[in-house]
Amino acid sequence: MIIRRLLAYNLRKIKALEIAPLPGINLFWGENGSGKTTLLEAIHFLHAGKSFRTNRFNELVSHGEQQFGVRGDVAFLIDPIERPRSFKIEKTRQSTHIEVDGSSVTSASVLAKSLPLLIVEPSSFGIVEGGPRIRRSLIDRASFHVEPDFLKNTRGYSYALHQRNQLLKTRAQVKQLFFWNEELARYGEALTVSRNRCVAALNEVFAAGTPIDDIVGNIQLKYRQGWKETLSLSEAIRQNQSQELVAGTTSAGPHKAEIEIQAGGSGLARIASRGQIKIVVLMMISALVDYIYKMAGYRPVVLVDDFSAELDGFMRQMALNLLSQTKAQLFLTSIDDCVTITNGLNIEGRFHVEQGQVGPLSPSNQFSQLGK
């Protein structure tokens, strides 16, 4: 996927923005507080209809304004002849309006499906250091793009889990548990198959060797499905039901799954430095780009906020090499100028950000149509 044009207005410090990103690496550099991360937020709005930092309208809209908006033209291929799709998101305090190719849509999942995106930002250290929900979410994001029924299975499982937990808590109409047990098992088994397939694909990449194997040991993901490996999910649900009626909650299923990231057989979080953890996170993102491309035929857009943080010169170059090999469209932010971090690598797009201004800002007449 390629973002050919990005426009935004009244988004934090960005009063008016129009840029034409390049297909490869796009680097945005400037001082802290200059608006670099806001630019990535604008791209994230095209993917999810929301920011990855906050949902608070007051923190997103420019001071004194009542609305902000983002628009983008997204193409499937680099070919300039291809007609891009047009995305438009406008938010006020009361409402969010989303359009794709001029037609209103009511679900942000349409955006996510149309513009696949992976992001690395300061909280992404949680992929290694945080709880299992963060790692499950990363695997699920990739599975959403390659498994046609993944969204249906996710929603089906979440609904069945909610209904079953309500019955367990109230102990009312316990006879209905049989139905929801079957629903939970059906959707839960399907989710687990998808997750196992994705984890296996990542492990295949890591087994071929990674740039930091000699430093921390071989990288491997260990997937624990959330119930005893010797049982089917249906069997585990039936086996646990008596205790769950006492506890009032479901104790077995993919919502309890864990994905441990190991290095040399030990938990990576216990032995690696922050810089090494960041490299592993970038390796996972790179492997997921490859997985999505092999399974779905396209590469997601990749955002990396504060790229140079935690990385020395050697690791910085290692990270750039990893990312460039994905052949995805990349958006990197850094406080360093492009010359400092390129080190011979071809960075197609170079943009300086200062006080919400990106490069030589000169909005076209087309931008004036964004709010109409």
N, C-alpha and C positions, 0 to 999 in steps of 0.2 A: 504494500500500500504506500502511496505517495501523497503527501499534502503539498499541493502545488501553490496554494495561496492561503494566507491566514490573515484575518482581519479581526479587530477587536476595538471596542470603545467603552470608556468609563469603567474599566476593570482595574481596581486598585489605582496604581500610579499611571496606568496606561489610559490616556485620554483618547488617543487615536493611533491605531497601528495598522499598517499594511505591509506584509513582507511576502516574498516569493521564495520559500525554502528550496534548497537543492536536494536531489534524490539521495545523496550519500550523507556525509557527516556535516551537520550544521552546528557551529559553536557560537554561543552567546556569552560574551564576557563583559565584566564590569564590576564595580565595587559592590559590597554588601548593601542591600536596600535599594539597588538601582532599578529593579523590576525584572530581573532575569527569571526568577521562579514564577512570577506572574505570567510570563510568556508561556511557560510550560503549563500553567493552569489553564490558559486559554485553549491550548491543544487538548488538554484533558476534558474540557467542556465538550469538545467535538466528539469525544469518545464515550462519555458517560453522562453528559448533561449536568455535571457538577464538578467542583474542585476536589483535588486530592488532599487539600489542607483544611478546609472548613466548609460548613454549610451555612454559616451566618452571613446573611445578606449585607449587614452593615460593614463587615470586614472585607467584603468583595467589591462593593460599589465605590466608585470614586467619591471623594468628599463633596457633599452638596448635590449629588445627582440622585435620581430616582429610579434609574434603570441602567443595566449594562448589557452588552451583547457580544457574541462571538460568531464569526462566520468562517467557513473554510471550504475550499474546493479540493476534493479527494479523488485521486485516480487509482485504478487497480494496477496499471503498468506505468513504466517510465515514458512510454511512447507518447510524444506530444500530440499526436493525432487523436488519441483517445479522449472522449468527452468526459470530463470529471463530474462527479456527483457534488451537489451543493448542500452543505449543512448550515443550519442557522439556529442559534439558541439565544433567546432573550429572556432576561429575568427582571422582575420587579419584586417588591417586598411581598406581594400577594400571589404571584403566579410565575410559572415557567412556560415559555412557548418554544416548541421545537419544530423545525421544518427540515425535511429531507427532500431535495429536488422540488422545492416549492409547495409540498404538501405537508400538512400538519400531522405529527405523530404523537401518540399518547404514552408510549413506552420508551424509556431510555435504552432498553435492550436492543432496539433497532439501531441506535447509534453504535453500540458496542459491537454488534455484528458487522456493521458497515465499515467501521474503522477500528480494527484490532490494534491494541496498544499495550505495551508493557512499560512499567516505570520503575526507576530506581531513584529513591530520594532518601533523606536522612533517616526516616523511620524504617527503611528497608533493612537495616541491620536486624530488625526483628525477625526477618526470615530465618536467621541463624540463632539469634539470642532470645527471641520472644516465644510466645506460646504456640501450640500446634495449630490454632485457627489461622494464623498468618501463613504458615506453610501450606495448609490445605487450600487456602484462598488462591495462592499462586498456581498450584497445580490445577485447581478448578478453572481458573481463568484461561489457561491453555486448552483444557479439555472442552470448554465452552465453544471454542473456535474450530475444533476438529471432530467433535462428536455431535452428529445431527440431533440426537435426542437428549443431550446433556442438560439443557435448560429445563426441558419437560421433566426429566428425572429428578433434578434438583428441587424444583418447585413441588413435585409430587411427594418427595421425601420430607421436605420441610412441613408441608401441610399434614401429612400423616403423623409426623413426630409431634406436632402441636396438638392434634386431636387426641392422640394416644396419651400424651402427658396430662391433658385435661381430665381424661377418664381416670388415670392413675391417681391424680391429686384428689379428685372428688369422690372416687369409688362409686360413682353413680353409673348406672347402666353398664356394669362391668361386662355384660354379655357382648357389648359392641367391640370389646378389645379384640375378639377373634378377627373381625374384619380389618381393623387397623393394624393388627399384627401382620396380616398378609400384605397389606399395602406397603407398610414400612419395609418388609423384607424384599418385596418386588423392586421397589425403587432403590433401596439401599444396596442390593446386590449389583444393580446396573451401575450405580455411581462408583462402586468399588472396582468394577471391571475397568471403567474409564480411567480412574486414578492409577490403578496398577499399570495400565498400558503407558500412561505418561511417565510414571516413575521409571519404568523399565527403559524407555527411550532415553531419558536423561542418564541413567546408569550406563547405558551402552556408549554414550558420548564420553563419560568420565572414565570408563574402562580403557578407552583408547589412549589415555594419558592427558594430563592437564599441566599448565605452566607452573603450578606450584606443588606438584607431587613431591619433588625433591625437598621442599621446605616443610610441608605439614603432613605428607603422606597421601596415599591414594584417596580420592574423594568418592564417597558412595552414599546413596540415599537408602535408608531403611524404612520401609512402609509397614506400619502396624495398623491393621484395618479397623480396629475398634471393637473386636470380639475375638473369641478363641479361634485360632487358625484351623483347629480340627473340626469346627462346627460350621454348618451353614448359618446364615443370619436368622432364618426361621427357627432353627433349633436353639440358637442362643437366646432369642426372644422368649420362647416357651420356657426355657430352663431358668431364666432370670425373673419371670413374671411375679412369682410370689414375693420376692424381696423388693421388687419395684413397686408393688402395691403398698408396701410399708413406706418406702422412700418417697414415693410420689413422682418418680421421674424415670425415664428410659435410660438404661445403663449400657446398652450395647447397640452399636451401629456406626456408620461412617461419620457421624457427628462427634464420635469419640476417637477417630483415627489420629495417628501421629506419624509424622514424617521426620525422622532424625537425620541430620546431615553429619556424616562421619568423615574423619580424616585419619587414615591409618588405623581404622578400627575404633577410634575414640570420638566422643562428641566434639565436633569442631569448635563449638562455643567455649569449651574448656581449655583449649590449647592454642587457639589462633589469636593473632593480634587484630586490631580493628582494620588495618590495611589488608591483611590476609582475608578477613571475613568479607570485606567489600569486593575483593577479587573473586571470591567464590560466588557471591551474589551475582556479580556480572557474568560469571561463567554459567550460572543457572539460567539467567536471562538469555544469554547467547544460545544455549542448548534448546531453550523453549522456542526461540525464533526458528531454529532449524527444524524442530518437531512440527510446529505449525505449518511451516513451508512444505515439508514432506507430506503431511497429511491433508492439508487444505489447499495448497498451491499458491499461497501468498505469504508475504512476510509482514508481521505487525510493525508499526512505528514504535521506536524505542526512545523514551525520555530518560535522561540521567541528570538529576539536579545536583549541583555542587560536585561536579565530576572529580576535581583534583583533591578534594578533602580526604584526609587519612592516607593518601598515597604519596610515597616518595617518587623520585624521578624514574627509577627502574620499574616500579609497579604501575606508575602512570602510563608508561609506554606499553607495558604488558596489557593493561586494561584497554588502551586504544586499539592495540592489535586484535584483542578478543572481539571488541565491538565492530571493528571494520570488517572482520571476517563474516559477520552475519549478513552483509550486503543489504541490510535494512536501512530505511531512512532514520537517521539518528539526530536527536536534538540534545546537545550537551550544554550545560551552563558551568561557568567557572569564573573565579575572580582574576585568573591569569589571562593575559592576552594570548591570542592564537599562536603567535610565534613561540611562546614559552612552552606550549604543550604539544605542538605538532610533531617536532623531532623527525621531520622527513616524511610524515604520513600526510596523505592528501586529504585536506579538509576542504570540502567543496564550498560550503557556505560559512562566511565569517561575519559576525555582526557584533557591533559594540552597543552596549546598553547603558544609558545614563539618564536618570530621572524619568524613567518610563518611556524614553525615546530609544528606538532601535534603529541604529544606522542612520542613513540620510532619509528621515521620514518625509514623505511627500504623498499624502493620501490622494488617490485618484478619484474621479467622479463616481466610480463604481462603489467606493467605500461609503459615499454619502447615501447610498441606497440601503445600507445595512439596517438602519433602523426603520425602514419603510415596509 
